Amino acid sequence: MSTAKLTKIDHPPATLRDMVQDRMRDAIIEGVFLPGERLVERPLCDQLGVSRTVIRETIRYLEAEGLVEILPGRGPIVAIMNREDARQIYAIRRMLETAAAEGCARNITPERAHTLIDALERLKLGFSDKAPGALFRATADFYSEIFDGAGQYIAWDIVQRLNGRISRLRMITLSTSNRERPGIAHMERICEAITSGNPDAARRAVEHHLDDTSAIADRLLAAEEKSEND
């Protein structure tokens, strides 16, 4: 038997469906398609150069992520985010992210500290990168390192299913300068606490970050709901 070994494929090539899903997800998160806007198949096919089958599969996938709703008589629309949705998402994030930060800090190794710091540097670049979805993918990579370092793979699966809605909330909170500290400053404090091996400080850093962003999201969504009802 041959002893030759194959090289592991770290990043398998994206399929057409994957690329369309990424484009559509980025467009929803970044507000190209507004909440409540209908997603009409024919224009989407023309814009993306793909078949209706691919568009329908993509819409079903994004519906499962909570980014799209299918309304009787109207078809697919961009899901509307309300305050109660946001509160539940932040409550889930608080449970999972604080535990992951504590676990990663408790298990920290020099190798993990290096990869987490590298992920933070990429996240900083993401704030100035104008490519669609760059910031959100960099943020997901940063958190992926934390959950992986904590060994919390099932929790990360749950977070990934919420990532579309988390990213929509992130876009809302990034749109305001009225916050306790810039978002990247929160990430730096989380990274510092974890890499120093301090689980309590890591938990507090995550809690402060979520306290800040959830308050902003609640205030902005409340203003939106008020304007819609006036």
N, CA, C and O of each residue as an XYZ file, in Angstrom:
920
protein
N       0.853     -1.198      0.000
C       0.000      0.000      0.000
C       0.885      1.244      0.000
O       1.897      1.298      0.699
N       0.493      2.240     -0.790
C       1.275      3.468     -0.868
C       1.243      4.209      0.460
O       0.218      4.246      1.140
N       2.387      4.802      0.821
C       2.474      5.589      2.065
C       2.292      7.078      1.800
O       2.371      7.894      2.719
N       2.049      7.424      0.545
C       1.863      8.841      0.208
C       0.616      9.382      0.899
O      -0.388      8.681      1.024
N       0.687     10.637      1.348
C      -0.433     11.259      2.037
C      -0.937     12.464      1.251
O      -0.170     13.162      0.589
N      -2.232     12.687      1.340
C      -2.830     13.838      0.677
C      -2.791     15.045      1.598
O      -2.880     14.910      2.819
N      -2.658     16.215      1.014
C      -2.659     17.456      1.792
C      -4.088     17.857      2.102
O      -4.950     17.854      1.222
N      -4.332     18.200      3.350
C      -5.671     18.600      3.781
C      -6.111     19.870      3.070
O      -5.329     20.809      2.919
N      -7.358     19.895      2.637
C      -7.940     21.091      2.022
C      -8.505     21.956      3.139
O      -9.554     21.638      3.700
N      -7.816     23.052      3.469
C      -8.262     23.920      4.561
C      -9.462     24.779      4.155
O     -10.367     25.020      4.954
N      -9.454     25.238      2.896
C     -10.527     26.110      2.427
C     -11.059     25.568      1.104
O     -10.586     25.970      0.041
N     -12.036     24.663      1.152
C     -12.564     24.108     -0.093
C     -13.161     25.206     -0.969
O     -13.684     26.192     -0.452
N     -13.087     25.044     -2.288
C     -13.611     26.073     -3.183
C     -15.111     26.255     -2.995
O     -15.847     25.282     -2.824
N     -15.557     27.504     -3.028
C     -16.973     27.804     -2.839
C     -17.769     27.369     -4.060
O     -17.316     27.533     -5.193
N     -18.936     26.823     -3.833
C     -19.836     26.492     -4.929
C     -20.577     27.754     -5.353
O     -20.548     28.768     -4.656
N     -21.243     27.679     -6.504
C     -22.038     28.811     -6.969
C     -23.091     29.176     -5.939
O     -23.311     30.357     -5.670
N     -23.743     28.177     -5.359
C     -24.760     28.439     -4.341
C     -24.161     29.160     -3.136
O     -24.771     30.079     -2.590
N     -22.959     28.737     -2.723
C     -22.293     29.389     -1.594
C     -22.030     30.864     -1.902
O     -22.245     31.732     -1.056
N     -21.564     31.135     -3.113
C     -21.240     32.510     -3.491
C     -22.487     33.382     -3.524
O     -22.460     34.529     -3.078
N     -23.581     32.837     -4.053
C     -24.830     33.593     -4.104
C     -25.349     33.850     -2.689
O     -25.823     34.944     -2.385
N     -25.256     32.835     -1.829
C     -25.691     33.025     -0.440
C     -24.882     34.110      0.247
O     -25.437     34.932      0.977
N     -23.573     34.121      0.020
C     -22.725     35.154      0.623
C     -23.106     36.541      0.109
O     -23.195     37.488      0.891
N     -23.331     36.666     -1.198
C     -23.698     37.963     -1.779
C     -25.023     38.462     -1.211
O     -25.150     39.624     -0.825
N     -26.000     37.571     -1.167
C     -27.325     37.959     -0.669
C     -27.269     38.293      0.819
O     -27.863     39.275      1.266
N     -26.554     37.471      1.579
C     -26.431     37.717      3.028
C     -25.771     39.073      3.272
O     -26.252     39.862      4.086
N     -24.665     39.345      2.566
C     -23.976     40.626      2.736
C     -24.891     41.791      2.385
O     -24.898     42.812      3.073
N     -25.671     41.635      1.299
C     -26.554     42.714      0.865
C     -27.627     43.010      1.912
O     -27.977     44.170      2.131
N     -28.147     41.969      2.557
C     -29.160     42.170      3.601
C     -28.529     42.804      4.830
O     -29.076     43.759      5.383
N     -27.394     42.290      5.261
C     -26.734     42.806      6.454
C     -26.339     44.266      6.280
O     -26.477     45.063      7.208
N     -25.847     44.620      5.094
C     -25.348     45.969      4.864
C     -26.428     46.941      4.406
O     -26.136     48.101      4.115
N     -27.677     46.475      4.341
C     -28.776     47.383      4.056
C     -29.020     47.673      2.586
O     -29.766     48.595      2.257
N     -28.401     46.898      1.688
C     -28.712     47.054      0.260
C     -30.181     46.699      0.036
O     -30.887     47.373     -0.715
N     -30.630     45.625      0.702
C     -32.049     45.275      0.751
C     -32.549     45.671      2.138
O     -31.992     45.238      3.147
N     -33.577     46.479      2.190
C     -34.058     47.030      3.461
C     -35.037     46.078      4.141
O     -35.674     45.266      3.469
N     -35.164     46.165      5.456
C     -36.145     45.341      6.172
C     -37.545     45.526      5.600
O     -38.001     46.654      5.410
N     -38.223     44.418      5.326
C     -39.560     44.465      4.758
C     -39.591     44.496      3.244
O     -40.661     44.351      2.653
N     -38.437     44.683      2.592
C     -38.387     44.752      1.128
C     -38.591     43.372      0.516
O     -38.033     42.382      0.989
N     -39.404     43.318     -0.552
C     -39.624     42.056     -1.241
C     -38.383     41.634     -2.007
O     -37.665     42.466     -2.562
N     -38.140     40.325     -2.028
C     -37.034     39.761     -2.790
C     -37.634     39.063     -4.006
O     -38.133     37.942     -3.906
N     -37.581     39.725     -5.137
C     -38.234     39.243     -6.356
C     -37.238     38.427     -7.176
O     -36.121     38.871     -7.444
N     -37.659     37.233     -7.566
C     -36.737     36.285     -8.200
C     -36.113     36.805     -9.490
O     -34.894     36.746     -9.646
N     -36.920     37.311    -10.412
C     -36.408     37.675    -11.737
C     -35.295     38.732    -11.665
O     -34.238     38.522    -12.260
N     -35.488     39.857    -10.961
C     -34.378     40.822    -10.862
C     -33.130     40.241    -10.198
O     -32.007     40.569    -10.579
N     -33.335     39.383     -9.207
C     -32.183     38.774     -8.540
C     -31.429     37.848     -9.494
O     -30.199     37.818     -9.492
N     -32.166     37.096    -10.303
C     -31.536     36.236    -11.314
C     -30.712     37.077    -12.283
O     -29.581     36.722    -12.618
N     -31.287     38.196    -12.733
C     -30.603     39.066    -13.699
C     -29.359     39.708    -13.081
O     -28.308     39.771    -13.718
N     -29.481     40.182    -11.846
C     -28.363     40.863    -11.195
C     -27.203     39.915    -10.923
O     -26.043     40.287    -11.101
N     -27.505     38.700    -10.494
C     -26.465     37.750    -10.099
C     -26.065     36.791    -11.223
O     -25.044     36.108    -11.131
N     -26.878     36.747    -12.282
C     -26.552     35.876    -13.404
C     -26.696     34.401    -13.088
O     -25.908     33.576    -13.549
N     -27.720     34.073    -12.290
C     -27.932     32.679    -11.903
C     -29.389     32.303    -12.161
O     -30.223     33.152    -12.474
N     -29.672     31.009    -12.021
C     -31.008     30.505    -12.301
C     -31.965     30.767    -11.141
O     -31.544     31.104    -10.034
N     -33.251     30.608    -11.413
C     -34.257     30.738    -10.364
C     -34.087     29.666     -9.299
O     -34.361     29.894     -8.121
N     -33.631     28.496     -9.725
C     -33.425     27.413     -8.751
C     -32.409     27.825     -7.694
O     -32.619     27.585     -6.505
N     -31.313     28.442     -8.118
C     -30.278     28.885     -7.176
C     -30.832     29.971     -6.259
O     -30.568     29.963     -5.056
N     -31.599     30.904     -6.819
C     -32.183     31.976     -6.007
C     -33.147     31.405     -4.978
O     -33.141     31.826     -3.821
N     -33.968     30.458     -5.384
C     -34.933     29.856     -4.457
C     -34.218     29.104     -3.333
O     -34.613     29.186     -2.170
N     -33.156     28.367     -3.696
C     -32.387     27.657     -2.665
C     -31.750     28.646     -1.690
O     -31.720     28.409     -0.482
N     -31.246     29.749     -2.226
C     -30.613     30.770     -1.388
C     -31.626     31.400     -0.446
O     -31.331     31.610      0.731
N     -32.805     31.701     -0.944
C     -33.836     32.306     -0.109
C     -34.251     31.363      1.013
O     -34.460     31.794      2.147
N     -34.370     30.080      0.698
C     -34.709     29.103      1.745
C     -33.613     29.033      2.802
O     -33.896     28.917      3.994
N     -32.356     29.104      2.356
C     -31.224     29.053      3.288
C     -31.228     30.289      4.184
O     -31.025     30.182      5.394
N     -31.456     31.450      3.599
C     -31.454     32.694      4.383
C     -32.684     32.780      5.291
O     -32.646     33.437      6.331
N     -33.763     32.121      4.898
C     -34.926     32.043      5.782
C     -34.555     31.249      7.041
O     -34.941     31.619      8.149
N     -33.808     30.164      6.862
C     -33.384     29.352      8.012
C     -32.465     30.143      8.935
O     -32.417     29.875     10.136
N     -31.732     31.119      8.387
C     -30.845     31.962      9.195
C     -31.600     33.100      9.871
O     -31.035     33.814     10.700
N     -32.874     33.273      9.523
C     -33.651     34.349     10.117
C     -33.500     35.681      9.418
O     -33.930     36.706      9.947
N     -32.893     35.691      8.231
C     -32.709     36.945      7.495
C     -33.845     37.211      6.513
O     -34.023     38.342      6.060
N     -34.606     36.186      6.185
C     -35.702     36.297      5.215
C     -36.962     35.695      5.831
O     -36.900     34.699      6.553
N     -38.100     36.311      5.537
C     -39.403     35.762      5.921
C     -40.206     35.494      4.657
O     -40.093     36.237      3.682
N     -41.013     34.443      4.664
C     -41.920     34.151      3.555
C     -43.326     34.510      4.010
O     -43.867     33.885      4.922
N     -43.916     35.518      3.376
C     -45.247     35.974      3.763
C     -46.289     35.470      2.765
O     -46.073     35.569      1.557
N     -47.405     34.934      3.240
C     -48.477     34.503      2.338
C     -48.950     35.663      1.471
O     -49.245     36.748      1.971
N     -49.017     35.422      0.185
C     -49.498     36.456     -0.724
C     -48.456     37.463     -1.153
O     -48.680     38.200     -2.112
N     -47.309     37.518     -0.466
C     -46.251     38.465     -0.817
C     -44.962     37.773     -1.223
O     -44.167     38.322     -1.986
N     -44.759     36.578     -0.715
C     -43.513     35.888     -1.011
C     -42.414     36.299     -0.045
O     -42.699     36.770      1.056
N     -41.154     36.126     -0.450
C     -40.041     36.407      0.463
C     -39.793     37.906      0.636
O     -39.827     38.674     -0.325
N     -39.544     38.298      1.885
C     -39.145     39.672      2.194
C     -37.947     39.612      3.140
O     -37.694     38.583      3.767
N     -37.221     40.711      3.236
C     -36.155     40.823      4.220
C     -36.794     40.877      5.602
O     -37.665     41.708      5.856
N     -36.363     39.997      6.488
C     -36.960     39.925      7.828
C     -36.781     41.242      8.568
O     -35.753     41.909      8.449
N     -37.793     41.595      9.326
C     -37.767     42.825     10.121
C     -37.279     42.495     11.526
O     -37.811     41.599     12.182
N     -36.274     43.216     11.977
C     -35.719     43.025     13.314
C     -36.444     43.947     14.294
O     -36.521     45.154     14.063
N     -36.970     43.396     15.374
C     -37.613     44.249     16.381
C     -36.863     44.151     17.704
O     -35.901     43.393     17.827
N     -37.308     44.917     18.683
C     -36.592     44.997     19.963
C     -36.585     43.655     20.692
O     -35.584     43.283     21.304
N     -37.701     42.932     20.626
C     -37.752     41.650     21.328
C     -36.790     40.642     20.697
O     -36.131     39.879     21.403
N     -36.713     40.646     19.354
C     -35.735     39.801     18.674
C     -34.325     40.112     19.185
O     -33.554     39.217     19.529
N     -34.017     41.412     19.222
C     -32.681     41.844     19.634
C     -32.389     41.419     21.066
O     -31.296     40.933     21.360
N     -33.354     41.597     21.954
C     -33.136     41.235     23.356
C     -32.846     39.746     23.508
O     -31.973     39.351     24.280
N     -33.582     38.928     22.769
C     -33.346     37.483     22.866
C     -31.974     37.102     22.310
O     -31.280     36.259     22.878
N     -31.591     37.728     21.198
C     -30.289     37.429     20.601
C     -29.162     37.829     21.546
O     -28.198     37.083     21.719
N     -29.285     39.010     22.160
C     -28.236     39.442     23.088
C     -28.202     38.566     24.339
O     -27.129     38.334     24.897
N     -29.349     38.082     24.781
C     -29.374     37.185     25.943
C     -28.639     35.882     25.639
O     -27.893     35.369     26.474
N     -28.860     35.350     24.430
C     -28.163     34.121     24.024
C     -26.667     34.386     23.900
O     -25.847     33.587     24.352
N     -26.319     35.516     23.281
C     -24.905     35.855     23.144
C     -24.229     35.973     24.509
O     -23.101     35.515     24.688
N     -24.919     36.583     25.467
C     -24.328     36.760     26.792
C     -23.992     35.401     27.424
O     -22.912     35.221     27.985
N     -24.919     34.461     27.328
C     -24.674     33.139     27.906
C     -23.509     32.436     27.230
O     -22.623     31.907     27.901
N     -23.506     32.430     25.894
C     -22.521     31.652     25.158
C     -21.157     32.336     25.094
O     -20.129     31.677     25.253
N     -21.136     33.639     24.864
C     -19.858     34.327     24.672
C     -19.086     34.509     25.973
O     -17.858     34.432     25.978
N     -19.794     34.748     27.076
C     -19.074     34.879     28.346
C     -18.439     33.536     28.733
O     -17.295     33.488     29.184
N     -19.195     32.451     28.550
C     -18.655     31.130     28.870
C     -17.467     30.796     27.972
O     -16.481     30.221     28.432
N     -17.561     31.158     26.685
C     -16.465     30.878     25.756
C     -15.228     31.696     26.109
O     -14.113     31.175     26.065
N     -15.407     32.959     26.455
C     -14.266     33.805     26.808
C     -13.579     33.285     28.070
O     -12.351     33.242     28.148
N     -14.382     32.893     29.053
C     -13.815     32.317     30.279
C     -13.033     31.042     29.968
O     -11.910     30.862     30.437
N     -13.640     30.159     29.171
C     -12.999     28.894     28.845
C     -11.721     29.081     28.049
O     -10.730     28.390     28.284
N     -11.743     30.012     27.111
C     -10.553     30.258     26.291
C      -9.428     30.827     27.158
O      -8.269     30.441     27.010
N      -9.778     31.748     28.065
C      -8.768     32.317     28.964
C      -8.183     31.241     29.874
O      -6.982     31.223     30.144
N      -9.037     30.358     30.334
C      -8.585     29.293     31.238
C      -7.660     28.305     30.515
O      -6.744     27.746     31.119
N      -7.910     28.097     29.215
C      -7.135     27.122     28.443
C      -6.020     27.758     27.612
O      -5.400     27.076     26.796
N      -5.758     29.042     27.804
C      -4.899     29.779     26.874
C      -3.494     29.168     26.794
O      -2.906     28.757     27.795
N      -2.988     29.128     25.564
C      -1.624     28.677     25.290
C      -0.935     29.778     24.483
O      -1.616     30.639     23.927
N       0.382     29.770     24.407
C       1.068     30.776     23.579
C       0.607     30.736     22.119
O       0.492     31.774     21.467
N       0.347     29.526     21.615
C      -0.102     29.397     20.220
C      -1.481     30.022     20.037
O      -1.715     30.742     19.065
N      -2.399     29.749     20.972
C      -3.741     30.313     20.877
C      -3.705     31.830     21.039
O      -4.419     32.548     20.338
N      -2.882     32.317     21.954
C      -2.761     33.767     22.137
C      -2.291     34.421     20.844
O      -2.773     35.491     20.473
N      -1.344     33.773     20.155
C      -0.828     34.320     18.898
C      -1.924     34.377     17.829
O      -2.082     35.396     17.156
N      -2.680     33.287     17.671
C      -3.712     33.262     16.631
C      -4.854     34.224     16.961
O      -5.460     34.795     16.054
N      -5.155     34.410     18.262
C      -6.217     35.341     18.640
C      -5.792     36.778     18.381
O      -6.593     37.590     17.918
N      -4.539     37.096     18.677
C      -4.028     38.445     18.400
C      -4.011     38.706     16.897
O      -4.339     39.807     16.454
N      -3.633     37.701     16.114
C      -3.671     37.835     14.653
C      -5.096     38.098     14.169
O      -5.317     38.933     13.291
N      -6.066     37.375     14.751
C      -7.469     37.574     14.370
C      -7.930     38.977     14.733
O      -8.706     39.585     13.995
N      -7.459     39.498     15.864
C      -7.800     40.870     16.259
C      -7.232     41.874     15.262
O      -7.902     42.849     14.921
N      -6.010     41.650     14.793
C      -5.412     42.559     13.810
C      -6.208     42.542     12.507
O      -6.407     43.587     11.887
N      -6.660     41.371     12.096
C      -7.486     41.295     10.879
C      -8.815     42.005     11.097
O      -9.356     42.626     10.183
N      -9.333     41.906     12.317
C     -10.594     42.588     12.633
C     -10.411     44.094     12.549
O     -11.294     44.796     12.054
N      -9.284     44.602     13.021
C      -9.018     46.038     12.921
C      -9.004     46.483     11.463
O      -9.540     47.537     11.120
N      -8.386     45.670     10.607
C      -8.374     45.983      9.175
C      -9.774     45.937      8.590
O     -10.098     46.679      7.663
N     -10.606     45.048      9.147
C     -11.977     44.924      8.656
C     -12.791     46.190      8.819
O     -13.717     46.433      8.046
N     -12.457     47.009      9.824
C     -13.198     48.248     10.039
C     -12.963     49.260      8.914
O     -13.799     50.134      8.680
N     -11.831     49.144      8.219
C     -11.545     50.070      7.121
C     -11.694     49.422      5.747
O     -11.593     50.101      4.725
N     -11.932     48.113      5.718
C     -12.084     47.387      4.455
C     -13.487     47.620      3.904
O     -14.481     47.329      4.569
N     -13.558     48.146      2.686
C     -14.857     48.463      2.080
C     -15.475     47.292      1.331
O     -16.594     47.401      0.829
N     -14.761     46.172      1.248
C     -15.308     45.006      0.547
C     -16.537     44.497      1.285
O     -16.537     44.432      2.515
N     -17.597     44.130      0.541
C     -18.832     43.660      1.190
C     -18.571     42.494      2.138
O     -17.934     41.510      1.766
N     -19.069     42.615      3.360
C     -18.982     41.525      4.323
C     -17.640     41.360      5.003
O     -17.493     40.482      5.852
N     -16.643     42.187      4.652
C     -15.291     41.996      5.194
C     -15.278     42.108      6.715
O     -14.682     41.270      7.392
N     -15.922     43.124      7.252
C     -15.916     43.329      8.703
C     -16.600     42.176      9.426
O     -16.122     41.720     10.464
N     -17.710     41.709      8.883
C     -18.482     40.677      9.567
C     -17.771     39.330      9.537
O     -17.848     38.559     10.493
N     -17.075     39.050      8.431
C     -16.307     37.807      8.374
C     -15.108     37.866      9.322
O     -14.766     36.871      9.962
N     -14.473     39.036      9.409
C     -13.344     39.186     10.331
C     -13.812     39.047     11.779
O     -13.113     38.463     12.607
N     -14.987     39.582     12.079
C     -15.534     39.461     13.432
C     -15.846     38.004     13.747
O     -15.548     37.523     14.840
N     -16.446     37.303     12.789
C     -16.761     35.885     12.994
C     -15.487     35.071     13.208
O     -15.472     34.147     14.021
N     -14.421     35.408     12.483
C     -13.147     34.696     12.652
C     -12.581     34.917     14.054
O     -12.038     33.995     14.663
N     -12.712     36.146     14.563
C     -12.210     36.466     15.904
C     -12.947     35.636     16.954
O     -12.326     35.035     17.831
N     -14.272     35.609     16.854
C     -15.050     34.836     17.821
C     -14.840     33.336     17.649
O     -14.886     32.584     18.622
N     -14.612     32.905     16.420
C     -14.344     31.487     16.172
C     -13.106     31.028     16.940
O     -13.079     29.925     17.486
N     -12.091     31.878     16.978
C     -10.878     31.555     17.736
C     -11.190     31.390     19.218
O     -10.653     30.499     19.876
N     -12.061     32.254     19.742
C     -12.398     32.198     21.163
C     -13.151     30.908     21.488
O     -12.816     30.212     22.448
N     -14.161     30.595     20.692
C     -14.944     29.381     20.949
C     -14.090     28.132     20.745
O     -14.212     27.165     21.498
N     -13.226     28.150     19.732
C     -12.350     27.005     19.493
C     -11.385     26.832     20.665
O     -11.131     25.711     21.105
N     -10.852     27.941     21.167
C      -9.939     27.881     22.299
C     -10.604     27.371     23.558
O      -9.952     26.776     24.416
N     -11.915     27.604     23.671
C     -12.658     27.097     24.825
C     -13.109     25.660     24.634
O     -13.581     25.023     25.576
N     -12.966     25.143     23.409
C     -13.429     23.791     23.110
C     -14.936     23.676     23.057
O     -15.490     22.596     23.260
N     -15.611     24.804     22.779
C     -17.074     24.824     22.807
C     -17.615     24.795     21.372
O     -18.076     25.808     20.846
N     -17.550     23.628     20.762
C     -17.899     23.487     19.352
C     -19.416     23.535     19.127
O     -19.882     24.112     18.144
N     -20.162     22.945     20.014
C     -21.621     22.967     19.854
C     -22.150     24.382     20.049
O     -23.036     24.821     19.316
N     -21.614     25.098     21.031
C     -22.014     26.487     21.246
C     -21.704     27.328     20.013
O     -22.490     28.199     19.641
N     -20.553     27.071     19.372
C     -20.200     27.826     18.167
C     -21.165     27.512     17.028
O     -21.496     28.402     16.244
N     -21.617     26.277     16.921
C     -22.626     25.937     15.914
C     -23.885     26.787     16.104
O     -24.470     27.271     15.135
N     -24.290     26.963     17.359
C     -25.481     27.781     17.653
C     -25.236     29.225     17.246
O     -26.093     29.855     16.627
N     -24.062     29.750     17.595
C     -23.734     31.133     17.246
C     -23.732     31.319     15.734
O     -24.221     32.334     15.238
N     -23.190     30.355     14.995
C     -23.146     30.479     13.540
C     -24.538     30.574     12.931
O     -24.742     31.287     11.949
N     -25.499     29.852     13.514
C     -26.869     29.933     13.006
C     -27.477     31.310     13.250
O     -28.395     31.728     12.544
N     -26.959     32.004     14.249
C     -27.453     33.350     14.559
C     -26.614     34.450     13.919
O     -26.960     35.627     14.017
N     -25.514     34.079     13.264
C     -24.551     35.082     12.818
C     -25.143     36.124     11.877
O     -24.762     37.293     11.933
N     -26.072     35.716     11.012
C     -26.691     36.688     10.117
C     -27.409     37.771     10.894
O     -27.243     38.958     10.617
N     -28.220     37.355     11.881
C     -28.960     38.327     12.683
C     -28.036     39.109     13.612
O     -28.252     40.296     13.854
N     -27.009     38.442     14.129
C     -26.022     39.159     14.952
C     -25.343     40.242     14.121
O     -25.128     41.354     14.604
N     -25.005     39.921     12.879
C     -24.334     40.892     12.013
C     -25.251     42.051     11.664
O     -24.787     43.184     11.541
N     -26.544     41.791     11.501
C     -27.481     42.896     11.260
C     -27.516     43.841     12.450
O     -27.511     45.060     12.278
N     -27.551     43.287     13.651
C     -27.515     44.130     14.847
C     -26.191     44.880     14.928
O     -26.154     46.043     15.331
N     -25.113     44.219     14.548
C     -23.802     44.876     14.581
C     -23.788     46.071     13.636
O     -23.232     47.118     13.969
N     -24.391     45.924     12.467
C     -24.451     47.042     11.526
C     -25.242     48.200     12.111
O     -24.874     49.359     11.924
N     -26.329     47.898     12.819
C     -27.137     48.940     13.452
C     -26.313     49.696     14.488
O     -26.333     50.926     14.522
N     -25.594     48.968     15.329
C     -24.848     49.622     16.412
C     -23.613     50.352     15.890
O     -23.177     51.332     16.495
N     -23.040     49.890     14.771
C     -21.887     50.578     14.202
C     -22.267     51.933     13.614
O     -21.409     52.794     13.418
N     -23.558     52.118     13.335
C     -24.002     53.348     12.683
C     -24.063     54.540     13.625
O     -24.348     55.651     13.177
N     -23.807     54.348     14.912
C     -23.869     55.447     15.868
C     -22.528     55.648     16.546
O     -21.786     54.697     16.790
N     -22.231     56.901     16.844
C     -21.009     57.226     17.597
C     -21.310     57.404     19.074
O     -20.399     57.598     19.879
N     -22.598     57.338     19.434
C     -23.016     57.548     20.820
C     -22.953     56.235     21.588
O     -23.975     55.604     21.858
N     -21.728     55.837     21.936
C     -21.548     54.594     22.665
C     -20.439     54.774     23.683
O     -19.622     55.689     23.583
N     -20.426     53.884     24.665
C     -19.462     54.004     25.766
C     -18.027     54.023     25.253
O     -17.229     54.860     25.676
N     -17.693     53.108     24.347
C     -16.369     53.080     23.725
C     -16.510     52.438     22.349
O     -17.453     51.681     22.119
N     -15.583     52.729     21.425
C     -15.679     52.141     20.088
C     -15.672     50.615     20.160
O     -15.103     50.024     21.077
N     -16.311     49.998     19.180
C     -16.401     48.547     19.162
C     -15.055     47.865     19.203
O     -14.896     46.860     19.896
N     -14.062     48.393     18.465
C     -12.758     47.743     18.433
C     -12.084     47.814     19.795
O     -11.296     46.932     20.137
N     -12.382     48.854     20.584
C     -11.801     48.938     21.933
C     -12.326     47.804     22.807
O     -11.585     47.254     23.622
N     -13.592     47.457     22.644
C     -14.150     46.315     23.381
C     -13.425     45.034     22.981
O     -13.074     44.223     23.838
N     -13.199     44.849     21.673
C     -12.535     43.637     21.209
C     -11.108     43.550     21.757
O     -10.631     42.469     22.103
N     -10.437     44.698     21.832
C      -9.078     44.716     22.372
C      -9.069     44.301     23.841
O      -8.177     43.569     24.271
N     -10.052     44.760     24.612
C     -10.114     44.396     26.032
C     -10.416     42.910     26.205
O      -9.858     42.249     27.081
N     -11.309     42.396     25.356
C     -11.618     40.960     25.416
C     -10.370     40.144     25.099
O     -10.058     39.179     25.797
N      -9.658     40.538     24.039
C      -8.449     39.823     23.624
C      -7.381     39.885     24.715
O      -6.747     38.875     25.021
N      -7.186     41.052     25.293
C      -6.169     41.221     26.335
C      -6.474     40.341     27.548
O      -5.580     39.696     28.096
N      -7.743     40.320     27.961
C      -8.123     39.516     29.127
C      -7.920     38.029     28.864
O      -7.434     37.302     29.730
N      -8.291     37.578     27.673
C      -8.144     36.152     27.355
C      -6.679     35.771     27.252
O      -6.257     34.773     27.836
N      -5.896     36.556     26.514
C      -4.491     36.194     26.302
C      -3.670     36.298     27.582
O      -2.611     35.680     27.688
N      -4.147     37.072     28.554
C      -3.455     37.140     29.841
C      -3.864     35.999     30.768
O      -3.334     35.869     31.872
N      -4.819     35.165     30.313
C      -5.237     34.009     31.098
C      -6.089     34.360     32.300
O      -6.024     33.692     33.332
N      -6.898     35.421     32.165
C      -7.732     35.885     33.281
C      -9.212     35.652     32.957
O      -9.835     36.505     32.326
N      -9.788     34.517     33.372
C     -11.186     34.213     33.024
C     -12.187     35.248     33.538
O     -13.135     35.587     32.830
N     -11.993     35.754     34.754
C     -12.926     36.742     35.302
C     -12.905     38.030     34.490
O     -13.957     38.592     34.185
N     -11.720     38.495     34.142
C     -11.615     39.709     33.331
C     -12.196     39.489     31.940
O     -12.799     40.396     31.365
N     -12.016     38.288     31.398
C     -12.571     37.977     30.075
C     -14.089     38.038     30.103
O     -14.714     38.589     29.196
N     -14.683     37.468     31.155
C     -16.136     37.525     31.293
C     -16.614     38.976     31.400
O     -17.567     39.369     30.727
N     -15.961     39.757     32.235
C     -16.371     41.156     32.420
C     -16.237     41.946     31.121
O     -17.087     42.779     30.807
N     -15.174     41.686     30.370
C     -14.970     42.413     29.107
C     -16.090     42.111     28.118
O     -16.585     43.013     27.443
N     -16.490     40.841     28.032
C     -17.602     40.474     27.145
C     -18.901     41.109     27.640
O     -19.679     41.632     26.842
N     -19.135     41.065     28.944
C     -20.364     41.647     29.501
C     -20.436     43.141     29.226
O     -21.492     43.645     28.845
N     -19.328     43.861     29.412
C     -19.328     45.308     29.147
C     -19.621     45.593     27.682
O     -20.363     46.518     27.350
N     -19.019     44.773     26.800
C     -19.257     44.944     25.365
C     -20.736     44.745     25.027
O     -21.320     45.544     24.296
N     -21.333     43.687     25.555
C     -22.727     43.398     25.237
C     -23.677     44.382     25.912
O     -24.722     44.710     25.349
N     -23.332     44.860     27.112
C     -24.142     45.903     27.755
C     -24.204     47.141     26.871
O     -25.269     47.729     26.680
N     -23.056     47.529     26.338
C     -22.959     48.729     25.497
C     -23.757     48.566     24.210
O     -24.595     49.405     23.879
N     -23.489     47.479     23.485
C     -24.118     47.315     22.175
C     -25.609     47.019     22.275
O     -26.386     47.486     21.442
N     -26.022     46.251     23.282
C     -27.453     45.934     23.408
C     -28.254     47.180     23.756
O     -29.384     47.333     23.294
N     -27.685     48.080     24.568
C     -28.381     49.322     24.909
C     -28.553     50.198     23.669
O     -29.604     50.807     23.468
N     -27.503     50.254     22.837
C     -27.591     51.048     21.599
C     -28.648     50.462     20.669
O     -29.488     51.190     20.141
N     -28.603     49.145     20.469
C     -29.565     48.500     19.577
C     -30.990     48.712     20.061
O     -31.882     48.999     19.263
N     -31.208     48.574     21.361
C     -32.555     48.744     21.901
C     -33.050     50.167     21.669
O     -34.205     50.373     21.298
N     -32.184     51.142     21.885
C     -32.578     52.540     21.697
C     -32.904     52.840     20.230
O     -33.904     53.496     19.937
N     -32.062     52.361     19.310
C     -32.279     52.629     17.892
C     -33.509     51.909     17.354
O     -34.267     52.474     16.565
N     -33.708     50.669     17.777
C     -34.888     49.931     17.325
C     -36.163     50.515     17.912
O     -37.207     50.507     17.260
N     -36.087     51.022     19.140
C     -37.246     51.690     19.739
C     -37.624     52.925     18.946
O     -38.806     53.200     18.737
N     -36.615     53.674     18.502
C     -36.868     54.866     17.686
C     -37.505     54.503     16.359
O     -38.405     55.194     15.881
N     -37.024     53.389     15.751
C     -37.617     52.931     14.487
C     -39.076     52.550     14.672
O     -39.930     52.924     13.868
N     -39.358     51.803     15.738
C     -40.738     51.370     15.984
C     -41.643     52.560     16.251
O     -42.798     52.568     15.826
N     -41.134     53.555     16.944
C     -41.933     54.745     17.235
C     -42.260     55.506     15.958
O     -43.386     55.966     15.773
N     -41.255     55.640     15.064
C     -41.476     56.376     13.812
C     -42.462     55.644     12.914
O     -43.217     56.277     12.176
N     -42.463     54.305     12.972
C     -43.404     53.535     12.157
C     -44.830     53.666     12.675
O     -45.789     53.608     11.905
N     -44.960     53.844     13.983
C     -46.295     53.948     14.589
C     -46.861     55.354     14.589
O     -48.065     55.533     14.769
N     -46.009     56.364     14.389
C     -46.480     57.767     14.390
C     -47.265     58.090     13.120
O     -47.732     59.217     12.953
